[in-house]
């Protein structure tokens, strides 16, 4: 199978889109697919976006996204068509809709995305920052892309349901395949299992990973650690990825590590060590399309404690990969769950083992790539 892989950015660069574009590319190649990257695409109309953002910001306090407009879509289509003409491809594939929304080609078009535009804006743009022009263009572009593609794969049920119910996508051509953990060298099964029994018996170690202090719910993670300490359960919280707002004084049970670049072998090993030492990974995100870090925690046999928002329900299966909670759940209820499992070592070990099984069976790129390639084979 020969596949044209379309992205607006350099798909081989792990710095782009949290490394997901690169991970998807390699997962397809690992299945024996002959993948040719087409990109980065030129953004010829970026200057228009700069002008419009400046004006919307100045007069309305809003912003504009020119990439969602038909003009950008047709320009991307022109660039992709020129490169398709030079090769013999079976499928055109993209990890997003804007790149291929206006593309007309002989090959079937397939997308594998983490969200639709509608789901994304409903979750992330609750303050109404996007201007009405972008909202209209974004919904139109999404509808056109979903109508024109032969197969729409999403990483979560949340995103797939938006495609069907919000944009009228044919349910028969909508599939759900979760993403995998984004570690170049995830821990071996034996290593992950051994780490369960090496974790501290007297102090509960929590870890939360994210680059946005507010959106990733870091204050609520601190609140959880505080509630557990108030119950005389010694608890420490390690914060990875971001720093506290200036002037905020943190309790002494909080350790801020800062950003760790896991694109380097040293950074990946350091993050692995921190995860292996943790009893629970906490992610109280206000908005989250998927949450790759949840799969990465499971790879290390670490159960997740997470807010039930966005696509997290397809990553964390209650009782298996950890536990999801409504964001409005009182923190004492969450603390009850953590304390119960920490004090019952056999029950905790079973939960941690089930978290690793989630990674082995569902949340790895080998399984994800194989399932997607199976869908492509049926399609062509």
Number of C-alpha atoms within 10 A of each C-alpha: 13 15 22 24 24 25 23 18 16 17 25 18 15 16 14 13 11 13 16 23 25 18 23 24 21 19 22 22 16 14 16 13 16 15 19 17 16 22 20 13 17 13 13 11 13 14 11 13 15 15 12 17 19 16 15 17 16 11 8 11 14 18 22 24 19 23 20 24 20 18 15 21 21 18 19 26 20 14 15 24 14 10 12 16 10 8 12 11 18 17 23 26 28 25 24 23 27 26 27 29 26 21 23 16 14 11 18 18 23 27 24 23 24 29 27 26 24 18 21 18 17 14 16 16 12 10 10 14 16 19 17 13 14 17 19 12 18 23 18 17 23 21 21 20 25 26 16 19 22 20 24 28 23 26 24 24 22 22 25 26 20 18 26 16 11 15 19 13 23 15 14 10 16 19 18 22 22 28 30 29 23 25 23 12 10 17 17 11 16 8 13 22 19 12 19 22 12 11 15 12 12 11 14 23 22 27 24 25 26 21 16 14 17 15 16 22 22 25 13 17 26 21 14 23 24 21 18 21 17 11 12 8 17 15 20 22 25 22 25 20 16 18 17 16 9 6 6 8 8 11 12 8 14 18 14 15 14 16 15 17 14 17 16 11 12 12 14 18 16 14 16 21 13 16 27 23 20 26 27 25 26 30 27 25 25 16 21 22 23 24 23 20 20 28 30 24 28 31 33 29 34 35 31 32 25 25 25 22 20 25 24 25 19 20 28 27 15 14 15 19 28 25 20 22 17 12 16 8 10 11 18 13 12 19 18 14 12 21 15 12 16 21 14 10 14 11 13 19 20 16 21 30 23 20 27 27 18 22 25 18 11 19 27 22 23 18 19 22 25 16 17 19 18 12 16 19 11 7 13 10
